[in-house]
Amino acid sequence: MDELITNLIKENKIIEAKIHAIKNLFFDKKKFYYYLGLCSIAEKDYESAIKFFNNSIKHGLKHFLLYYNLGTAYLEMNQNHRAKDCFNKSIELNNQYYNNYLNLAYIYLMENDVKSAYRIIKTATSIFEEPKIIQIEKKILKALNI
């Protein structure tokens, strides 16, 4: 992925990131749409982000961060079912990105499905030794009265 564009987005230089994407990635549509989606996420324009990410998929991009970011956009639009599908697809492509597990557990908790949230976090704790995940697991266990 293009590190310059992601750094520009992190620095909130969205216009510069878009210009760079247009100049350097216009003919690589899958990456072009992906980075425009990231810019839209940074601008909190989740509807546009979803369109750009889906165009990126249509043009052949298959990357765990694409599905993670698409899931995030769906989550922000309260389209939880689609968000879950995206986070699961991201895990299928790369199960080493723990934010997917956190977001899935968050959605299940929002839906009052504590058992599913626990199942997701338990899976994550078996993969990662991340204090944040262990702390969440303890809170969910408490909610389950285990």
N, C-alpha and C positions, 0 to 999 in steps of 0.2 A: 504494500500500500504506500501511498505517497506521503512521506513524513513531513514535507514542507507544508502541504495543505493541512494536515492534522495539527501541526504546530501553529499555523495561522489561526485555525479555529480555536485552539486552546487559548491563544492570546486575544481572542475576540476580534480578530481582524477578518471578519466574514467577507467583506467585499473583496479584499485582496485574495482570499482563498478562492472565491468564485472566479475571479479573473485568472488566477493560476490554473484552475480546472478547465476553463474555456480555452486558454492558450495551449495547454499541454495535454489535455485528455479528451478533447472534443471528439476525436475519431476513435477513441477507446470507450465506447458508449457504456459498457458495464461499469467501468471505474468512474467515468464522467458523472453518471447518474448517482452512483454511490456517494461521491463527495458532495454533490449538490444536496443529497439527502442529509449528510452530516451538517452542512451549512444550515439547512432548514431546521434541524433539531436545535442547533445553537441559537437560532432565531425564535425558537419555540413555535414554529409553524409546522406542527405535527402532521397536518393533512397533506401538505406539500411533501414532507419527508417521506410519508408512506408512498405517495405516488412515485417519487424518485427512486426509492429503494425497490419498489416493485418493478420499475423499468429496468433497474440494474439486474434483477433476477431474470427478467425477460431476455436480456442481452447476454445471459450466461454466467453472471457472477454467482459463485457458490462459496461463501466464506462465512465462518462463524460470527464474525463481527457484523456482517451485513444483517444476519438474522437477529442478532442481539439488538442492534440499533432499531431495526424494524419493530421488534417486540417492544422496545422502549417507547417508540412512537405510538403504537397501538395502546399500550398501557396508559399513556398520557391522554389518549382519546377515549378512555374507559371501554375499550374493546378487549376485555380480558381474555375471551376465548381465543381470539387471534393472537394476542400477546403470548399466551401459553404455547400455542403452536410454534411460534417463532423461537421462543426460548428453548423449547424441546428440540427444534431443528438445529439450533446453535450448539446445543449439547451433543447432538448426534455428530456434528461436524468436528467438534473439539470439546471434550468433556473436562478440560482443564481450566475453564474460565468460570470462576466461582460466582460471578455476578449473575449468571443465568439462574443458578440455584436460588440465590437470594431473591431474585425477582419472582421466580415461580412460587417460592414459599410465601412471599408477600401477597401475591394474588390469591393463593389459597386461604391465607388468613383473612383477607378482605371478604372472601366468600364464606367465611366462618367454617371452612373445612380444615380444622386444626390437624386432623389425622394425616391428610395429604401433605400439609405443610411440614409436618414432622417427618414424613417419609422422604420428602425432598431434602430436608436439612440433614437427616441421617445419612442419606446417600452422599451429600457434600462432605460431611465430617469423615466419612470413610476414605475420601479422596484427598482432602486438604487438612492441613493442621493450621487452620486459620482461626485465631482467637475470636474474631467477629462471628464466625459461623458457630463455634462452640458455645458462645454466649447466647446466640439465638436459639440453639438447640435446648439449652437449659430453660429459657423462657417458655418455649413451646411445651416442654415436659411439665413445667409447672402448670401451664394452662390445661394440660391433659390430666393433671393430678397423678402423675406417675412418679 
